[in-house]
Amino acid sequence: MAVYWGPSFRRIGLDKNAPVKIGLALGSGSSRGWSHIGVINALIDQGIVPDIVCGTSIGALVGASYVSDNLKNLEQWACALTRFETARFVEINRSLNGFVNTEKLHGFLSQYVSTDDSTIENLAKQYASVATELETGREIWLTEGSILEAVWSSISLPGLFPAIKSNNRWLVDGGLVNPVPVSVCRALGADIVIAVNLNGDIVGKHYQKPVHAPKQDNGFVGKITDFVVEYTASVFPTTESDNQPPGLFDAIAGAVNITQDRITRSRMAGDPPDILLSPKLAHIGLLEFYRAKEAIEEGRQCVQRMLPEIEHVLG
């Protein structure tokens, strides 16, 4: 019979020498999710290796890359990503199922996250991703089958990605129902849960006016990059006037931020993690994936700031 104590629900059990299972809950947050890489690396540097990894949206992607032993390759790719390469993932098509080039995305996932034939059951660590059933709004935990399908289902943010059909269900982004999957870690047997919330400081800060860097003459490639970036910006215009309503992308991003922040607060109030890491990422926009170095470094710094609490909880 297990015994629990304190607000952290840490299981001490009758055998105090029994190994404690550590769960890592990686939250949603689009481009801010690169900070998960910094968090994982910093935890490993401290000798803290999770036994269970659960992720929602970008957290599912980074988590899958980690449990597939692909995290270093993903980090190198993300840090080398440019604004031009980011813009190339955007595609305008007649179907209007989403704005993301799915063929290019699939190539990225199969190279830097996991191979097409890899399954969750064959992983060395327990892994799960969270998705949302579009028809019913039910929370779906993907704990078996294709790793790539589990990731793709969890990252399918409505408006950007097309919904994914799995077992006769249309699935979309898990951040709509469980942005930081603490509950999934506990259900899979975690005694201690370390959660990473990417949205703790973003509400109310999204509409700050952008600071545009001056263009530099980088030759032909530079001109092409500027063209693609400006084209992308024309699709998702940013409001710069206080008297104008927010643009399409501003409205979508702001709504996603508010929704996920409120859901996260509610879910974690009922099932709090033992350790909560909240990187300061309000300055990074929803699709600014080319700012990976900043996000990864902030993930590392967040772990450093929380080391006293981490050491206290882990004993």
BELUR-V912928 format. One line per field, one symbol per residue. burial: # if it has 16 or more other ideal C-beta (glycine too) atoms within 10 Angstrom, else .. A space follows every 10 residues. Layout:
burial: ???
This chain:
burial: .......#.# #......... ########## ########## ###....#.# ########## ########.# #..##.##.. #.#####.## .......### ##..#..##. .###...#.# ..#..##### ####....## ###..##### #######.## ####.#..## ########## ######.#.# ########## .#...#.... .......... ....#..##. .#...#.##. .....##.## .###.##..# #.##..##.. ..#######. ##.####### ##.###.### ###..#...# ..##.
